[in-house]
Structure formats: structure tokens, C-alpha cells
Amino acid sequence: MRRALKQRVGRRQLIALETELLAELRAIKHRVPHLAGGLVASVDGLLVAHDTHGTEPSGLAAMTAASLSLAQRLADSTGQGEFRESLVRGERGYVATYAAGGSCVLTLLAHPDANVGRLHLEARRSAQRITALLNDTLLPKDAREY
């Protein structure tokens, strides 16, 4: 993903994109109590930006891609349409993944006492903002969706 981004945009635009994605990750962490961190990854498992502590972000990005592939196949084979989001509840919290355009995903880690409804609400909004940031950076002005 980074190589594709570097081929499409200049170094300054790439740095600006990473900065804006990191700002979005920090903003959602501020808006959702008990959120431990998050990352933006390409659908093929490459890390784009992260705000995680105590978790190896590159490995999490790769696992997100594997999980995404399975979730996409599950949604498709059951007639539920295109993948939008998935939620895994573990003994010590949640891992939530949201589609962010066709090329990236937003993955969030939350503590077990997180409000899942609030998590979904804010994450869906963040995924839309991330999609817009990616579109603004990667697509030429005449090809952007408004």
C-alpha cells in the first residue's frame, strides 16, 4: 500500500496523509471511552497509520487482512452483501474492523467495558472520514466522489 501510495502521490502528500490519519485515530480514541488504540491498514495487510500501544501494529494489520478476507467471504456467501464491519469480543475486550473505502480498513481495540454502540457510531464516522482522506489524496479531482 505504501509503495502504491508513493507511486501516486508525492512524499509531502504521503506524510500529510499519515499525519491526518493519525490525527483521526487519536480523535476517535478521545471520543470513545475505553478505546485502547487503532490502526488503518490496507486490505492486503500493510500498515498505513497506527496509534497502538502494547500491540505490534504490523502483525495486527496482517491479521486484520486475514480476518477481513474471511469476513468478506462470509458476508458474500450468505447473501449479506458487501463487507461493512466485524466485531470480535474476547475475554479482555473487543477488536472491531470497519471498511474504509475499497482499499483500507480501520481496526480498533477496546477494553471490555467499552460502550459498543458508541464504538460503532464513532467508528463508522471515522471510517467515512478516512475514506474521504484517502480519496482526496489518491484520486484526481475529477474522479472524486462527492
C-alpha positions, 0 to 999 in steps of 0.5 A: 500500500505504501509503495502504491501510495508513493507511486501516486502521490508525492512524499509531502502528500504521503506524510500529510496523509499519515499525519491526518490519519493519525490525527483521526485515530487519536480523535476517535480514541478521545471520543470513545471511552475505553478505546485502547488504540487503532490502526488503518491498514490496507486490505492486503495487510500493510500498515498505513497509520497506527496509534497502538500501544502494547500491540505490534501494529504490523502483525495486527494489520496482517491479521486484520487482512486475514480476518477481513478476507474471511469476513468478506467471504462470509458476508458474500456467501450468505447473501449479506452483501458487501463487507461493512464491519466485524466485531470480535469480543474476547475475554479482555475486550473487543477488536472491531474492523470497519471498511474504509473505502475499497482499499483500507480498513480501520481496526480498533481495540477496546477494553471490555467495558467499552460502550459498543454502540458508541464504538460503532457510531464513532467508528463508522464516522471515522471510517467515512472520514478516512475514506474521504482522506484517502480519496482526496489524496489518491484520486484526481479531482475529477474522479472524486466522489462527492 
